[in-house]
């Protein structure tokens, strides 16, 4: 295989240099005769830390061509690492495709019976939670996804899916299998028990208090805020107002405080990562919009871009643009920290050492 050469400022340090790709790997050693491919800002491949590959409104995507289209929509915007946050589809075959993003599967969501979106999750009773989580941990790629809270028909409001001791047993079971656990959490009541149980990450997290954020920072518990998704809370509130007024009021309150919570998380030093929530009611290929939405909420652009790129990759155990690393990066026309809009359309996308997208 001939060598490829890319030139320009290399993030995170922004130092201009030549980056060579040989046999799918990065090297900074000059390669005589290397094909010069592109100039621009070189950014480690983007990370969608909350993705649902193979999910659609009614449950699992049955057509592999549609799953492929979802993955390509992400890839073509420079998203080269997907952290699955629950999917009923068997997407293992995606991992065999060299032209599709690297995929870390969490398997299927695990929820309480009749307490989540139909056809999405394994729906279980408390006595079966730990065993189900252990099974998902063994079949996934290092993560399990719990549904921490959802609307309860009995209370008419958000409520924890399980008792704290049941969550604790399930999280311990996952950890015993070498897997980490994340949980969908919109509300407040579920959070303390999950933190007590040693949860590794929270999704959405709109109900978090300052004290809980301090606990997360101290314990290294990450947060993926999905601000485009939480921006839909007024819509969710409106849909439930007639039948579940308490739930609607809660969603309105959570929406009103979501920016304050996000900025408090940043101030507390919580590790924040970027997730599109693509799949189901969302779509794929718009991580750049999530990045811009997080910046619009008041987070520093440099930190959001880092979280969506080299910092996110390191969190999940993947290298950036480093000597000997797998060549997964994008080439941009402008500095993405100064102008994050450039992330929506990279000039060049390199995946596993192959140029998979090249725009004129």
C-alpha positions as CSV (number, residue, x, y, z in Angstrom):
1,X,0.0,0.0,0.0
2,X,1.3,3.4,-0.9
3,X,1.7,6.1,1.7
4,X,-0.6,9.1,2.0
5,X,0.3,12.6,3.2
6,X,-1.9,15.2,4.9
7,X,-0.6,18.6,6.0
8,X,-1.7,21.3,8.3
9,X,-2.3,22.1,12.0
10,X,-2.9,18.9,14.0
11,X,-5.3,19.1,16.9
12,X,-5.2,19.2,19.8
13,X,-2.0,21.2,19.9
14,X,-2.5,22.9,16.5
15,X,1.1,22.5,15.4
16,X,1.5,22.4,11.6
17,X,3.0,19.2,10.4
18,X,2.9,16.4,7.9
19,X,0.9,13.4,8.8
20,X,1.5,10.2,6.8
21,X,-0.7,7.1,6.6
22,X,1.0,3.8,6.0
23,X,-0.9,0.5,6.2
24,X,-3.8,2.2,7.9
25,X,-1.6,3.7,10.6
26,X,-0.4,7.2,11.4
27,X,3.2,8.1,11.3
28,X,5.1,11.3,11.4
29,X,8.2,9.8,9.8
30,X,8.6,11.2,6.2
31,X,7.6,8.8,3.5
32,X,9.3,9.4,0.2
33,X,6.9,9.4,-2.7
34,X,3.8,9.6,-0.5
35,X,0.6,10.8,-2.3
36,X,-0.4,14.3,-1.1
37,X,-4.1,14.0,-0.3
38,X,-5.2,17.2,1.5
39,X,-4.2,20.3,3.4
40,X,-6.2,21.7,6.3
41,X,-6.9,21.4,10.0
42,X,-6.5,17.8,11.1
43,X,-8.9,16.6,13.8
44,X,-9.1,13.2,15.4
45,X,-12.3,11.4,14.3
46,X,-15.4,12.6,16.0
47,X,-17.2,10.6,18.6
48,X,-20.9,10.3,19.0
49,X,-21.2,9.2,22.6
50,X,-24.9,8.6,22.5
51,X,-26.0,6.9,19.3
52,X,-28.7,4.4,18.5
53,X,-27.6,2.6,15.4
54,X,-30.3,0.3,14.1
55,X,-33.2,2.0,15.9
56,X,-36.3,3.6,14.5
57,X,-39.6,4.8,15.8
58,X,-41.1,1.3,16.0
59,X,-38.1,-0.5,17.4
60,X,-35.4,-2.4,15.5
61,X,-34.5,-1.5,11.9
62,X,-35.0,-4.7,10.0
63,X,-33.4,-3.7,6.7
64,X,-29.5,-3.8,6.9
65,X,-29.4,-1.2,4.1
66,X,-31.2,1.3,6.4
67,X,-28.7,0.6,9.2
68,X,-25.9,1.1,6.7
69,X,-27.4,4.4,5.6
70,X,-27.5,5.5,9.3
71,X,-23.9,4.6,9.7
72,X,-22.8,6.3,6.5
73,X,-24.7,9.5,7.5
74,X,-22.6,9.6,10.6
75,X,-19.4,8.7,8.9
76,X,-19.7,11.2,6.1
77,X,-19.8,14.1,8.7
78,X,-16.6,12.8,10.3
79,X,-18.1,10.7,13.1
80,X,-15.8,7.7,13.1
81,X,-16.6,6.3,16.6
82,X,-20.1,5.4,17.8
83,X,-20.9,4.6,21.4
84,X,-24.2,2.7,21.1
85,X,-26.6,3.7,23.9
86,X,-29.1,0.9,23.3
87,X,-30.6,-0.7,20.2
88,X,-32.8,-3.7,19.7
89,X,-31.1,-4.4,16.4
90,X,-28.2,-6.8,16.1
91,X,-25.6,-4.5,14.7
92,X,-22.6,-6.7,15.2
93,X,-22.1,-7.0,11.4
94,X,-21.3,-3.3,11.3
95,X,-18.1,-4.0,13.1
96,X,-17.0,-6.2,10.2
97,X,-17.2,-3.4,7.7
98,X,-14.0,-1.5,7.2
99,X,-15.9,1.4,5.6
100,X,-18.3,2.0,8.5
101,X,-17.5,3.8,11.8
102,X,-16.0,1.9,14.8
103,X,-19.0,0.8,16.9
104,X,-19.1,0.1,20.6
105,X,-22.3,-1.8,21.3
106,X,-24.2,-1.5,24.6
107,X,-26.8,-4.1,23.4
108,X,-30.4,-3.5,24.1
109,X,-31.8,-1.0,26.7
110,X,-32.9,-2.6,30.0
111,X,-36.1,-1.1,31.4
112,X,-38.9,-1.8,33.8
113,X,-42.0,-3.6,32.3
114,X,-44.2,-1.1,30.5
115,X,-42.0,1.8,31.5
116,X,-40.3,2.7,28.3
117,X,-40.9,3.1,24.6
118,X,-42.5,0.0,23.2
119,X,-40.2,-2.5,21.3
120,X,-37.0,-0.7,22.3
121,X,-35.9,-2.4,25.5
122,X,-35.7,-5.6,27.4
123,X,-38.5,-5.0,29.8
124,X,-38.0,-6.8,33.1
125,X,-39.2,-6.9,36.7
126,X,-36.8,-6.1,39.6
127,X,-35.9,-9.7,40.3
128,X,-34.6,-10.2,36.8
129,X,-32.7,-7.0,36.4
130,X,-29.2,-8.1,37.5
131,X,-29.3,-11.3,35.4
132,X,-30.4,-9.4,32.3
133,X,-27.8,-6.7,32.8
134,X,-25.1,-9.4,33.2
135,X,-26.2,-11.1,30.0
136,X,-26.1,-7.8,28.1
137,X,-22.7,-7.0,29.5
138,X,-21.3,-10.3,28.2
139,X,-22.8,-9.8,24.7
140,X,-21.8,-6.1,24.3
141,X,-18.6,-4.1,23.9
142,X,-18.0,-2.8,27.4
143,X,-21.2,-0.9,28.1
144,X,-24.8,-1.6,29.4
145,X,-27.7,0.9,29.1
146,X,-30.3,1.2,31.8
147,X,-33.5,3.2,31.7
148,X,-33.2,5.0,35.0
149,X,-36.5,6.8,35.0
150,X,-39.6,7.1,32.9
151,X,-43.2,8.2,33.4
152,X,-45.1,6.1,35.9
153,X,-48.8,5.6,35.1
154,X,-49.4,5.1,38.8
155,X,-47.9,8.4,39.9
156,X,-48.5,10.3,36.7
157,X,-44.9,11.6,36.8
158,X,-41.3,10.6,36.2
159,X,-40.3,7.9,38.6
160,X,-37.3,5.6,39.1
161,X,-37.6,2.4,37.2
162,X,-36.2,0.4,40.0
163,X,-35.3,0.7,43.7
164,X,-31.8,1.8,44.6
165,X,-30.7,-1.6,45.9
166,X,-32.0,-3.2,42.7
167,X,-30.0,-0.8,40.6
168,X,-27.0,-1.4,42.8
169,X,-27.1,-5.2,42.2
170,X,-27.4,-4.7,38.5
171,X,-24.5,-2.3,38.3
172,X,-22.4,-4.7,40.4
173,X,-23.3,-7.5,38.0
174,X,-22.2,-5.5,35.0
175,X,-19.0,-4.5,36.7
176,X,-18.3,-8.1,37.5
177,X,-18.5,-8.8,33.8
178,X,-16.0,-6.0,33.0
179,X,-18.6,-3.6,31.6
180,X,-19.5,-0.1,32.5
181,X,-23.1,1.1,33.0
182,X,-24.9,4.2,31.8
183,X,-28.5,5.3,32.4
184,X,-31.2,7.4,30.9
185,X,-32.1,10.0,33.5
186,X,-34.4,12.9,32.9
187,X,-35.6,13.5,36.5
188,X,-34.3,14.0,40.0
189,X,-35.5,11.2,42.2
190,X,-33.4,8.4,40.5
191,X,-30.0,10.1,40.6
192,X,-28.9,9.7,44.2
193,X,-29.4,5.9,44.1
194,X,-27.5,5.5,40.8
195,X,-24.6,7.5,42.1
196,X,-24.6,5.5,45.3
197,X,-24.6,2.3,43.2
198,X,-21.4,3.3,41.3
199,X,-22.9,4.2,37.9
200,X,-20.2,5.1,35.3
201,X,-22.1,7.6,33.2
202,X,-25.4,9.4,33.0
203,X,-27.4,10.4,29.9
204,X,-29.3,13.7,29.7
205,X,-29.0,14.4,33.5
206,X,-31.3,17.4,33.5
207,X,-32.3,16.8,37.2
208,X,-28.9,16.9,38.7
209,X,-28.1,19.1,41.7
210,X,-24.9,20.9,42.5
211,X,-24.0,18.4,45.2
212,X,-24.5,15.5,42.8
213,X,-22.4,17.2,40.2
214,X,-19.6,17.5,42.7
215,X,-20.0,13.8,43.5
216,X,-19.8,12.9,39.8
217,X,-16.6,15.0,39.3
218,X,-14.9,13.4,42.3
219,X,-15.9,9.8,41.2
220,X,-15.2,10.3,37.5
221,X,-18.8,9.8,36.5
222,X,-19.3,11.2,33.0
223,X,-22.4,13.1,31.6
224,X,-23.7,13.1,28.0
225,X,-26.2,15.9,28.1
226,X,-27.8,15.5,24.6
227,X,-29.0,19.1,24.6
228,X,-30.9,18.8,21.3
229,X,-32.9,16.0,22.8
230,X,-33.6,17.9,26.1
231,X,-34.6,20.8,23.9
232,X,-37.7,18.8,23.0
233,X,-39.0,18.8,26.6
234,X,-41.6,21.4,26.0
235,X,-43.0,19.2,23.2
236,X,-43.0,16.2,25.6
237,X,-44.8,18.3,28.2
238,X,-47.4,19.4,25.8
239,X,-48.1,15.9,24.7
240,X,-48.8,14.7,28.3
241,X,-50.5,17.8,29.7
242,X,-54.1,16.5,29.4
243,X,-53.5,13.0,30.9
244,X,-50.4,13.5,33.1
245,X,-50.3,17.1,34.3
246,X,-47.7,16.4,37.0
247,X,-45.4,14.9,34.4
248,X,-45.9,17.9,32.2
249,X,-45.0,20.3,35.0
250,X,-41.9,18.3,35.8
251,X,-40.7,18.4,32.2
252,X,-41.3,22.1,32.0
253,X,-39.2,22.6,35.2
254,X,-36.4,20.4,33.9
255,X,-36.4,22.3,30.6
256,X,-36.2,25.6,32.5
257,X,-33.1,24.5,34.4
258,X,-31.3,22.5,31.8
259,X,-28.8,25.2,30.9
260,X,-28.1,26.0,34.5
261,X,-27.4,22.3,35.2
262,X,-25.1,22.0,32.1
263,X,-23.0,25.0,33.1
264,X,-22.9,23.8,36.7
265,X,-21.6,20.4,35.5
266,X,-18.9,22.2,33.6
267,X,-18.0,24.4,36.5
268,X,-17.8,21.3,38.8
269,X,-15.4,19.6,36.5
270,X,-17.7,16.8,35.4
271,X,-16.4,15.0,32.2
272,X,-18.9,16.1,29.5
273,X,-19.2,14.2,26.2
274,X,-21.2,14.9,23.1
275,X,-24.1,12.7,22.0
276,X,-26.6,13.2,19.2
277,X,-29.2,10.7,20.5
278,X,-29.4,9.7,16.8
279,X,-31.9,6.9,16.1
280,X,-35.5,6.5,17.0
281,X,-37.1,9.9,16.9
282,X,-33.8,11.5,16.0
283,X,-31.7,11.2,12.9
284,X,-28.1,10.4,12.1
285,X,-25.4,12.7,10.8
286,X,-26.0,15.7,12.9
287,X,-23.4,15.6,15.7
288,X,-22.1,18.9,14.5
289,X,-25.5,20.4,15.4
290,X,-25.2,19.0,18.9
291,X,-21.7,20.5,19.2
292,X,-23.0,23.9,18.2
293,X,-26.0,23.6,20.5
294,X,-23.8,22.8,23.5
295,X,-21.6,25.9,22.6
296,X,-24.8,28.0,22.3
297,X,-25.7,26.9,25.8
298,X,-22.5,28.6,27.1
299,X,-19.9,25.9,27.1
300,X,-16.4,26.9,25.7
301,X,-16.0,25.9,22.1
302,X,-12.6,24.5,22.7
303,X,-13.8,22.1,25.4
304,X,-16.8,20.9,23.4
305,X,-14.7,20.2,20.3
306,X,-12.2,18.3,22.5
307,X,-15.1,16.3,24.1
308,X,-16.4,15.4,20.7
309,X,-12.9,14.4,19.4
310,X,-9.7,13.5,21.2
311,X,-11.1,13.7,24.7
312,X,-14.0,11.5,23.8
313,X,-11.8,9.0,22.0
314,X,-9.5,8.8,25.0
315,X,-12.5,8.2,27.3
316,X,-13.5,5.2,25.2
317,X,-10.0,3.9,24.9
318,X,-9.1,5.1,21.4
319,X,-6.1,7.2,20.3
320,X,-6.1,10.5,18.4
321,X,-3.6,11.4,15.7
322,X,-0.6,9.8,17.3
323,X,2.3,7.8,16.1
324,X,1.2,4.3,15.3
325,X,-2.5,4.9,15.9
326,X,-5.2,3.8,13.6
327,X,-5.7,6.5,11.0
328,X,-9.2,7.8,11.9
329,X,-9.3,11.6,11.3
330,X,-10.9,14.4,9.4
331,X,-9.4,17.3,7.4
332,X,-11.3,20.6,7.8
333,X,-11.1,23.9,5.8
334,X,-11.0,26.0,9.0
335,X,-10.1,25.8,12.6
336,X,-13.1,24.0,14.2
337,X,-12.6,25.7,17.6
338,X,-12.8,29.2,15.9
339,X,-15.7,28.1,13.6
340,X,-17.4,24.9,14.7
341,X,-19.8,25.1,11.7
342,X,-17.0,23.6,9.6
343,X,-17.6,20.2,11.3
344,X,-20.8,19.7,9.4
345,X,-18.9,19.2,6.1
346,X,-15.3,17.9,6.4
347,X,-13.2,18.3,3.3
348,X,-11.8,14.8,3.8
349,X,-12.6,11.8,6.0
350,X,-10.0,9.1,6.7
351,X,-11.2,5.9,8.3
352,X,-8.9,3.0,9.1
353,X,-6.4,4.6,6.8
354,X,-8.7,4.9,3.8
355,X,-10.0,8.1,2.3
356,X,-13.8,7.5,2.5
357,X,-15.0,11.0,1.8
358,X,-13.2,13.7,-0.2
359,X,-15.0,16.9,-1.1
360,X,-13.6,19.3,-3.7
